[in-house]
Amino acid sequence: MEFDFDLERVFKIIKDKNCEKVGLQFPEGLKRHAIDIVREIEGKTGARVIISGNPCFGACDVDTILAGRVDMLFHFGHAAMGGYENVVFIEARSSVDVIPAVKAALPLLKTSRIGIVTTVQHIHKLEEIQKFLKENGKEAIIGKGDKRLRYPGQVLGCNFTATRVDCMEFLYIGSGFFHPLGVAIATGKRVIAADPYLNQAGEVSPGRFLRKRNGYIASSMSAKVFGIIVSTKSGQNRIKLAEMLVESAKKQKREAFIIMMDIVTPEQLLAFRVDACVNTACPRITIDDAERFHVPVLTPKEFEIVLGERKWEAFEMDEILQA
């Protein structure tokens, strides 16, 4: 397996806690491993296993219903967040060699002082990357971030506080576009993304993304009725922010209504008669699914622009922060 599922630790916890029934939760990219892992757990421990079939968007999205029906829930693929009595987070770190991707990124780095960030799957490789960059004349800086982040240098789809460091550009190690895009917007600095699965690297350009977001903001300027989306997920619930947004809308003679749900989908919002929505749940929903919604879906920061409380040039990525 290319990921370390730390199954010996799982076996030990099940045996030490005398667990008869356990639950497993996986993000979409790891669900293909679920059946094999169940076979191993049941074979080694004798415990009954139930797999969560619900979508899983991060450590903020623990299947609390399943957790309430088992002795222990093992949540794979994310670093611990929040406090749960019977939930164990298994980070599923990747065993892939990251250095070839960093080598591919090296010619693209223009300055000598580089901020480096990644997801939890590669967080254990940051010191190795830092050493490699130093050997190649680069000083690599690893930021600490706030309490929502478990490790220095870690970024989440909703939190880029580890990028608050003194550097001229960033190197992101990982797959996908969203995280390095968030780094670029959160910092306003140049970002090189190095994909260790493809051994490729390239510069992230947020221009096209920002133009799209400006389009959604512009089309919401004439909106009179807004739906303020709130998630029931413990790690995403920003009800106080939603209530503040409702009050801000009222001051500008706009109507705003709070809509609370578990999983936010375009289909669930289709029946509501609103001109636009504001998403206070997972920030990725606004970005990844933007084109699927029947009305513009804004971030709270974008809503401030619509209400005239923030200037267009002060656009920011939506983040969930913890002091």
CORKAMO-V913676 format. One record per pair of residues at least 24 apart in sequence whose C-alpha atoms are under 6 Angstrom apart, sorted by the first residue. I is the first residue (numbers start at 1). J is the second residue. D is the distance in whole Angstrom. If there is no record, write none. Layout:
I_J_D, I_J_D
//
This chain:
2_94_6, 2_95_5, 3_92_5, 3_93_5, 3_94_4, 3_95_6, 4_92_5, 4_93_5, 5_92_5, 19_71_6, 20_47_5, 21_47_5, 21_48_5, 21_49_6, 21_70_5, 21_71_6, 22_49_5, 22_70_5, 22_71_6, 22_72_5, 22_73_6, 23_49_6, 23_50_5, 23_51_6, 23_73_4, 24_51_5, 24_73_6, 24_74_5, 25_52_5, 25_75_5, 26_76_5, 27_56_5, 60_235_4, 61_233_6, 93_121_4, 94_121_5, 98_196_5, 100_199_6, 101_194_5, 101_195_6, 101_196_5, 101_199_4, 101_200_5, 104_200_6, 104_201_6, 105_201_5, 112_138_5, 112_139_6, 113_138_6, 113_139_5, 113_167_5, 114_140_5, 114_141_6, 114_167_6, 114_169_6, 114_170_5, 115_140_6, 115_141_5, 115_167_6, 115_170_5, 116_142_6, 116_170_6, 116_171_5, 116_172_6, 117_153_5, 117_154_6, 117_172_5, 118_154_5, 118_155_6, 118_172_6, 118_173_5, 119_154_5, 119_155_6, 147_322_6, 148_322_6, 158_283_6, 158_319_5, 158_320_5, 159_319_5, 159_320_6, 186_317_6, 216_296_6, 221_306_5, 223_275_5, 224_254_5, 225_255_5, 225_256_6, 225_274_5, 225_275_5, 226_256_5, 226_274_5, 226_275_6, 226_276_5, 226_277_5, 227_256_6, 227_257_5, 227_258_6, 227_277_4, 228_257_6, 228_258_5, 228_259_6, 228_277_6, 228_278_5, 229_259_5, 229_260_6, 229_278_6, 229_279_5, 229_280_6, 230_260_5, 230_280_6, 230_281_6, 231_260_6, 231_261_5, 231_262_5, 231_281_5, 232_261_6, 232_262_5, 236_281_5, 236_282_6, 266_293_5
//
